[in-house]
């Protein structure tokens, strides 16, 4: 069970962080590739990318949270609590983006208002929330090797204590 939990945590973190970094790299590249004359096409392409990733990210968030929680049940360490907190903060941001930011942005874009002040404000909020999510998941990624080590290779004095494994 510990190996499954560690594997799920690593996969969810890698896919989540990789996807976030890809969004930050690809969205501007799409607008640059299409140029100012085809801004609407670039907007539609990036919008589709963000909407799909928003849903995908929620699945990864769920897997990451469950893995961190199950890991904590196996080895009750502060490191696994910190990992869970990072995933929880990132999940809150992902849910907020999914529920509060992306739907009104999509509505404005579909109504041809992607240059409006309201759209620009929502876009800024989305970028800030996405940056926060990225930072939280990156911190989780830094904690993950030590968390996996604690989960998979307990200290000798831990082996004397009763275990849930």
Secondary structure, 3 states (H helix, E strand, C coil): CHHHHHHHHHHHHHHHHHHHHHHHHHHHHHHHHHCHHHHHHHHHHHHHHHHHHHHHHHHHHHHHHHHHHHHHHHCCCHHHHHHHHHHHHHHHHHHHHHHHHHHHHHHHHHCCCCCCHHHHHHHHHHHHHHHHHHHHHHHHHHHHHHHHHHHHCCCHHHHHCCCCC
